[in-house]
Amino acid sequence: MVKYITGEDLAKIVKSDQVPHKDYLIVDVRDDDYVGGNIKGSHNLPSADFLRSVDELVRKTNDVPKVIFHCALSQARGPKAARIYEETRNMLQDQGKDIPHEVLILRGGFTEFQAQFRDDPKLVENWNAEVWTSEWS
């Protein structure tokens, strides 16, 4: 079962000595709304392409023990992608072809994360105030 992670807990992981794409991976499934900033070190895989790309993502991450998904709010796209990804990896693990792993969803998505951490360049990159001011005002 996919669990949620808070922005604070994700910030601790990103700022730790854990290595992105090795110890953990953040998968951002936002589509056109990806512009305006992202979590540092995250991988953008738009939800529109996710079903076509999930097997490749699993293949590339089968040795990554923690994978965190999010979209703008983590209410639809992020959780759906996380469930599909987890089901695919669990099937491989059941066959002895994958390591134990944890799949998480960022609670509140990038919207809450950037509201809390946008001024910290160790956590958020490519942040553009104009995008967020016009988008949410």
GROMACS elastic network, one bead per residue, 0.5 to 0.9 nm:
[ bonds ]
;  ai    aj funct       b0    kb
    1    83     6  0.79928   500
    1    86     6  0.80632   500
    1   103     6  0.82191   500
    2    79     6  0.81588   500
    2    82     6  0.70562   500
    2    83     6  0.66124   500
    2    86     6  0.73570   500
    2   102     6  0.78147   500
    2   103     6  0.56591   500
    2   104     6  0.56693   500
    2   105     6  0.71808   500
    3   102     6  0.84615   500
    3   103     6  0.69194   500
    3   104     6  0.50277   500
    3   105     6  0.62681   500
    3   106     6  0.89107   500
    4    68     6  0.87659   500
    4   103     6  0.86461   500
    4   104     6  0.52495   500
    4   106     6  0.58020   500
    4   107     6  0.58008   500
    5     8     6  0.82600   500
    5     9     6  0.63844   500
    5    10     6  0.66732   500
    5    68     6  0.81240   500
    5   104     6  0.61599   500
    5   105     6  0.59210   500
    5   106     6  0.50465   500
    5   107     6  0.58262   500
    6     9     6  0.52439   500
    6    10     6  0.62595   500
    6    11     6  0.85615   500
    6   105     6  0.85422   500
    6   106     6  0.59724   500
    6   107     6  0.53701   500
    6   108     6  0.79575   500
    6   113     6  0.88130   500
    7    10     6  0.50467   500
    7    11     6  0.60028   500
    7    12     6  0.86381   500
    7   106     6  0.65829   500
    7   107     6  0.68183   500
    7   108     6  0.78863   500
    7   109     6  0.83160   500
    7   110     6  0.88964   500
    7   112     6  0.76181   500
    7   113     6  0.56474   500
    7   116     6  0.81195   500
    7   117     6  0.86792   500
    8    11     6  0.50604   500
    8    12     6  0.63857   500
    8    13     6  0.88778   500
    8   113     6  0.84835   500
    8   116     6  0.89018   500
    9    12     6  0.51294   500
    9    13     6  0.65027   500
    9    14     6  0.88568   500
   10    13     6  0.50685   500
   10    14     6  0.62332   500
   10    15     6  0.85927   500
   10    68     6  0.86391   500
   10   106     6  0.76865   500
   11    14     6  0.51294   500
   11    15     6  0.60853   500
   11    16     6  0.84249   500
   11   113     6  0.88472   500
   11   117     6  0.83799   500
   11   122     6  0.88959   500
   11   123     6  0.65894   500
   12    15     6  0.52023   500
   12    16     6  0.59276   500
   13    16     6  0.50693   500
   13    17     6  0.79047   500
   13    18     6  0.67338   500
   13    24     6  0.83912   500
   14    17     6  0.79906   500
   14    18     6  0.72567   500
   14    19     6  0.82879   500
   14    20     6  0.76932   500
   14    24     6  0.89013   500
   14    39     6  0.88911   500
   14    40     6  0.77766   500
   14    41     6  0.82672   500
   14   122     6  0.77991   500
   14   123     6  0.67695   500
   15    18     6  0.79700   500
   15   122     6  0.69345   500
   15   123     6  0.74476   500
   16    19     6  0.82261   500
   18    22     6  0.79586   500
   18    23     6  0.56995   500
   18    24     6  0.73400   500
   19    22     6  0.54561   500
   19    23     6  0.52302   500
   19    24     6  0.67584   500
   19    25     6  0.87587   500
   20    23     6  0.59411   500
   20    24     6  0.52429   500
   20    25     6  0.56095   500
   20    26     6  0.79143   500
   20    41     6  0.64527   500
   20    42     6  0.80422   500
   21    24     6  0.55260   500
   21    26     6  0.80885   500
   21    41     6  0.82376   500
   21    42     6  0.86605   500
   21    43     6  0.88570   500
   21    61     6  0.76059   500
   21    64     6  0.68523   500
   21    67     6  0.89584   500
   22    25     6  0.71862   500
   22    61     6  0.81299   500
   22    63     6  0.73786   500
   22    64     6  0.54139   500
   22    65     6  0.79800   500
   22    66     6  0.88817   500
   23    63     6  0.84861   500
   23    64     6  0.56148   500
   23    65     6  0.61404   500
   23    66     6  0.65830   500
   23    67     6  0.87942   500
   24    64     6  0.58030   500
   24    65     6  0.62965   500
   24    67     6  0.55627   500
   24    68     6  0.75873   500
   25    41     6  0.80635   500
   25    42     6  0.67577   500
   25    43     6  0.74592   500
   25    61     6  0.81277   500
   25    64     6  0.71437   500
   25    65     6  0.86376   500
   25    66     6  0.64813   500
   25    68     6  0.61399   500
   25    69     6  0.84732   500
   26    39     6  0.79545   500
   26    40     6  0.89273   500
   26    41     6  0.73250   500
   26    43     6  0.60850   500
   26    44     6  0.85450   500
   26    66     6  0.86432   500
   26    67     6  0.59107   500
   26    69     6  0.58755   500
   26    70     6  0.77794   500
   27    42     6  0.58151   500
   27    44     6  0.59441   500
   27    45     6  0.66615   500
   27    67     6  0.72069   500
   27    68     6  0.60078   500
   27    70     6  0.64798   500
   27    71     6  0.85836   500
   27    78     6  0.85798   500
   28    31     6  0.88326   500
   28    34     6  0.80965   500
   28    38     6  0.79918   500
   28    39     6  0.83153   500
   28    42     6  0.64611   500
   28    43     6  0.58519   500
   28    45     6  0.60732   500
   28    46     6  0.72546   500
   28    47     6  0.86774   500
   28    68     6  0.84686   500
   28    69     6  0.59856   500
   28    70     6  0.51912   500
   28    71     6  0.57030   500
   28    72     6  0.86183   500
   28    78     6  0.75905   500
   28   110     6  0.84720   500
   29    34     6  0.82250   500
   29    43     6  0.84225   500
   29    44     6  0.58934   500
   29    45     6  0.50016   500
   29    48     6  0.83953   500
   29    49     6  0.89509   500
   29    50     6  0.77182   500
   29    69     6  0.72602   500
   29    70     6  0.62292   500
   29    71     6  0.51960   500
   29    72     6  0.84230   500
   29    77     6  0.67328   500
   29    78     6  0.61711   500
   29    81     6  0.75940   500
   30    33     6  0.57586   500
   30    34     6  0.52121   500
   30    35     6  0.89704   500
   30    44     6  0.71895   500
   30    45     6  0.73492   500
   30    46     6  0.52441   500
   30    47     6  0.62705   500
   30    48     6  0.87868   500
   30    70     6  0.77124   500
   30    72     6  0.63822   500
   30    77     6  0.76167   500
   30    78     6  0.80829   500
   31    34     6  0.56942   500
   31    35     6  0.87027   500
   31    44     6  0.84852   500
   31    45     6  0.79768   500
   31    47     6  0.62304   500
   31    48     6  0.69621   500
   31    71     6  0.84776   500
   32    35     6  0.67310   500
   32    46     6  0.81978   500
   33    36     6  0.77131   500
   33    71     6  0.88364   500
   33    72     6  0.74760   500
   34    37     6  0.68534   500
   34    38     6  0.71493   500
   34    44     6  0.78867   500
   34    46     6  0.84471   500
   34    71     6  0.85551   500
   34    72     6  0.82235   500
   35    38     6  0.78909   500
   35   126     6  0.81709   500
   35   127     6  0.83333   500
   35   128     6  0.81652   500
   35   131     6  0.75824   500
   36   125     6  0.89669   500
   36   126     6  0.63405   500
   36   127     6  0.50760   500
   36   129     6  0.73207   500
   36   130     6  0.79209   500
   36   131     6  0.53919   500
   36   132     6  0.67881   500
   37    40     6  0.89361   500
   37   110     6  0.86814   500
   37   114     6  0.79158   500
   37   118     6  0.83741   500
   37   124     6  0.67187   500
   37   125     6  0.57077   500
   37   128     6  0.61686   500
   37   129     6  0.89368   500
   37   131     6  0.87657   500
   37   132     6  0.89944   500
   38    41     6  0.83355   500
   38    42     6  0.70369   500
   38    44     6  0.87570   500
   38   110     6  0.72817   500
   38   114     6  0.79687   500
   38   123     6  0.85350   500
   38   124     6  0.56633   500
   38   125     6  0.55758   500
   38   126     6  0.63615   500
   38   127     6  0.68028   500
   39    42     6  0.55499   500
   39    43     6  0.88440   500
   39   110     6  0.75854   500
   39   113     6  0.81578   500
   39   114     6  0.80391   500
   39   118     6  0.89921   500
   39   122     6  0.88158   500
   39   123     6  0.57408   500
   39   125     6  0.61994   500
   39   126     6  0.87523   500
   40   121     6  0.78104   500
   40   122     6  0.66800   500
   40   123     6  0.51815   500
   40   124     6  0.50489   500
   40   125     6  0.53911   500
   40   126     6  0.86556   500
   41   123     6  0.85057   500
   41   124     6  0.88147   500
   41   125     6  0.85163   500
   45    48     6  0.84396   500
   45    49     6  0.69223   500
   45    50     6  0.64612   500
   45    53     6  0.80851   500
   46    49     6  0.55187   500
   46    50     6  0.62060   500
   47    51     6  0.77734   500
   47    71     6  0.86278   500
   47    77     6  0.63445   500
   47    78     6  0.80719   500
   47    81     6  0.72935   500
   48    51     6  0.76738   500
   48    52     6  0.86563   500
   49    52     6  0.55602   500
   49    53     6  0.61497   500
   49    54     6  0.85504   500
   50    54     6  0.56477   500
   50    57     6  0.89942   500
   50    81     6  0.70455   500
   51    54     6  0.54639   500
   51    55     6  0.81106   500
   51    81     6  0.82464   500
   51    84     6  0.82428   500
   52    55     6  0.75362   500
   52    56     6  0.84248   500
   53    56     6  0.53783   500
   53    57     6  0.61946   500
   53    58     6  0.87303   500
   54    58     6  0.60977   500
   54    59     6  0.85327   500
   54    81     6  0.84558   500
   54    84     6  0.77936   500
   54    85     6  0.64359   500
   54    88     6  0.81450   500
   55    58     6  0.51054   500
   55    59     6  0.61468   500
   55    60     6  0.86464   500
   55    85     6  0.82660   500
   55    88     6  0.76286   500
   56    59     6  0.50076   500
   56    60     6  0.61601   500
   56    61     6  0.85665   500
   57    60     6  0.51481   500
   57    61     6  0.60777   500
   57    62     6  0.83768   500
   57    85     6  0.83172   500
   58    61     6  0.51017   500
   58    62     6  0.56072   500
   58    85     6  0.70751   500
   58    88     6  0.74098   500
   58    89     6  0.65812   500
   59    62     6  0.55045   500
   59    63     6  0.87199   500
   60    63     6  0.78968   500
   60    64     6  0.86274   500
   61    64     6  0.51060   500
   61    65     6  0.83258   500
   61    67     6  0.84250   500
   62    65     6  0.78531   500
   62    89     6  0.75380   500
   62    97     6  0.84403   500
   62    98     6  0.58513   500
   62    99     6  0.69116   500
   62   101     6  0.86314   500
   63    98     6  0.72437   500
   63    99     6  0.64427   500
   63   100     6  0.88973   500
   63   101     6  0.84884   500
   64    67     6  0.70543   500
   64    99     6  0.82180   500
   64   101     6  0.72374   500
   65    99     6  0.72092   500
   65   100     6  0.65685   500
   65   102     6  0.60626   500
   65   103     6  0.84113   500
   66   101     6  0.57342   500
   66   103     6  0.59532   500
   66   104     6  0.75701   500
   67    82     6  0.85589   500
   67   101     6  0.78399   500
   67   102     6  0.63626   500
   67   104     6  0.62179   500
   67   105     6  0.85654   500
   68    82     6  0.77961   500
   68   102     6  0.83479   500
   68   103     6  0.58642   500
   68   105     6  0.54646   500
   68   106     6  0.66398   500
   69    74     6  0.80446   500
   69    78     6  0.54843   500
   69    79     6  0.72015   500
   69    81     6  0.73349   500
   69    82     6  0.59087   500
   69   103     6  0.76743   500
   69   104     6  0.61685   500
   69   106     6  0.61950   500
   69   109     6  0.85436   500
   70    73     6  0.74030   500
   70    74     6  0.52129   500
   70    75     6  0.87085   500
   70    77     6  0.75755   500
   70    79     6  0.72599   500
   70    81     6  0.86085   500
   70    82     6  0.83236   500
   70   104     6  0.87377   500
   70   105     6  0.57983   500
   70   106     6  0.53642   500
   70   107     6  0.79250   500
   70   108     6  0.83372   500
   70   109     6  0.51938   500
   70   110     6  0.67928   500
   71    74     6  0.50023   500
   71    75     6  0.78494   500
   71    76     6  0.79520   500
   71    77     6  0.60479   500
   71    79     6  0.84053   500
   71   106     6  0.83414   500
   71   108     6  0.87124   500
   71   109     6  0.53865   500
   71   110     6  0.62448   500
   71   111     6  0.84458   500
   72    75     6  0.81907   500
   72    77     6  0.84715   500
   72    78     6  0.81547   500
   72   108     6  0.76519   500
   72   111     6  0.54258   500
   72   112     6  0.83866   500
   73    76     6  0.78567   500
   73    77     6  0.86501   500
   73    78     6  0.80647   500
   73   106     6  0.86310   500
   73   107     6  0.76425   500
   73   110     6  0.63485   500
   73   111     6  0.59272   500
   73   112     6  0.74374   500
   74    77     6  0.65849   500
   74    79     6  0.61735   500
   74   105     6  0.69810   500
   74   106     6  0.65152   500
   74   107     6  0.62465   500
   74   108     6  0.56355   500
   74   110     6  0.78254   500
   74   111     6  0.89302   500
   75    78     6  0.66930   500
   75    79     6  0.64163   500
   75    80     6  0.86327   500
   75   107     6  0.84763   500
   75   108     6  0.77172   500
   75   109     6  0.78890   500
   76    79     6  0.55915   500
   76    80     6  0.60020   500
   76    81     6  0.85488   500
   77    80     6  0.52445   500
   77    81     6  0.60748   500
   77    82     6  0.85176   500
   78    81     6  0.52704   500
   78    82     6  0.60893   500
   78    83     6  0.86831   500
   78   105     6  0.67433   500
   78   106     6  0.81736   500
   78   109     6  0.79473   500
   79    82     6  0.50087   500
   79    83     6  0.61708   500
   79    84     6  0.86976   500
   79   104     6  0.86692   500
   79   105     6  0.62873   500
   79   106     6  0.89065   500
   80    83     6  0.52328   500
   80    84     6  0.63259   500
   80    85     6  0.86033   500
   81    84     6  0.51981   500
   81    85     6  0.60348   500
   81    86     6  0.84627   500
   82    85     6  0.51086   500
   82    86     6  0.59409   500
   82    87     6  0.85074   500
   82   103     6  0.66687   500
   82   104     6  0.71151   500
   82   105     6  0.68848   500
   83    86     6  0.50992   500
   83    87     6  0.60660   500
   83    88     6  0.85472   500
   83   103     6  0.83214   500
   84    87     6  0.52516   500
   84    88     6  0.62469   500
   84    89     6  0.87403   500
   85    88     6  0.51877   500
   85    89     6  0.62449   500
   85    90     6  0.85337   500
   85   103     6  0.81127   500
   86    89     6  0.51462   500
   86    90     6  0.58710   500
   86    91     6  0.84454   500
   86   101     6  0.87819   500
   86   102     6  0.82344   500
   86   103     6  0.62681   500
   87    90     6  0.51143   500
   87    91     6  0.61470   500
   87    92     6  0.87568   500
   88    91     6  0.53191   500
   88    92     6  0.65872   500
   88    93     6  0.88309   500
   89    92     6  0.51001   500
   89    93     6  0.61025   500
   89    94     6  0.85704   500
   89    97     6  0.88127   500
   89    98     6  0.68760   500
   89    99     6  0.87711   500
   89   101     6  0.82401   500
   90    94     6  0.60452   500
   90    95     6  0.85823   500
   90    98     6  0.78655   500
   90   100     6  0.85099   500
   90   101     6  0.85119   500
   91    94     6  0.51562   500
   91    95     6  0.64952   500
   91    96     6  0.89069   500
   91    97     6  0.86685   500
   91    98     6  0.86623   500
   92    95     6  0.50389   500
   92    96     6  0.63729   500
   92    97     6  0.50360   500
   92    98     6  0.54933   500
   92    99     6  0.87305   500
   93    97     6  0.52677   500
   93    99     6  0.61723   500
   93   100     6  0.70178   500
   93   101     6  0.88804   500
   94    97     6  0.74357   500
   94    98     6  0.78885   500
   95    98     6  0.77545   500
   96    99     6  0.78072   500
   98   101     6  0.83337   500
  105   108     6  0.89361   500
  105   109     6  0.80130   500
  106   109     6  0.53344   500
  106   110     6  0.78919   500
  106   113     6  0.84997   500
  107   110     6  0.87457   500
  107   112     6  0.80387   500
  107   113     6  0.86587   500
  108   111     6  0.65090   500
  108   112     6  0.51192   500
  108   113     6  0.71066   500
  109   112     6  0.58735   500
  109   113     6  0.63735   500
  109   114     6  0.87516   500
  110   114     6  0.57559   500
  110   115     6  0.82312   500
  111   114     6  0.55424   500
  111   115     6  0.62545   500
  111   116     6  0.88343   500
  112   115     6  0.50665   500
  112   116     6  0.63080   500
  112   117     6  0.85919   500
  113   116     6  0.53106   500
  113   117     6  0.59176   500
  113   118     6  0.74746   500
  113   124     6  0.85546   500
  114   117     6  0.50557   500
  114   119     6  0.82200   500
  114   123     6  0.87549   500
  114   124     6  0.69173   500
  114   127     6  0.82162   500
  115   118     6  0.60371   500
  115   119     6  0.88275   500
  116   119     6  0.81338   500
  117   120     6  0.54792   500
  117   121     6  0.83910   500
  117   123     6  0.65651   500
  117   124     6  0.66905   500
  118   121     6  0.73167   500
  118   123     6  0.73586   500
  118   124     6  0.54670   500
  118   125     6  0.79415   500
  118   127     6  0.67676   500
  119   122     6  0.89383   500
  119   123     6  0.83771   500
  119   124     6  0.73972   500
  119   127     6  0.86369   500
  120   123     6  0.55164   500
  120   124     6  0.61370   500
  120   125     6  0.84469   500
  121   124     6  0.52232   500
  121   125     6  0.59098   500
  121   126     6  0.89510   500
  121   127     6  0.89837   500
  122   125     6  0.76801   500
  124   127     6  0.66183   500
  125   128     6  0.89849   500
  127   131     6  0.84641   500
  127   132     6  0.86494   500
  128   131     6  0.56025   500
  128   132     6  0.67894   500
  128   133     6  0.88377   500
  129   132     6  0.52082   500
  129   133     6  0.59010   500
  129   134     6  0.84847   500
  130   133     6  0.51074   500
  130   134     6  0.60345   500
  130   135     6  0.81571   500
  131   134     6  0.54878   500
  131   135     6  0.57548   500
  131   136     6  0.84593   500
  132   136     6  0.59230   500
  132   137     6  0.80092   500
  133   136     6  0.57138   500
  133   137     6  0.57292   500
  134   137     6  0.55096   500
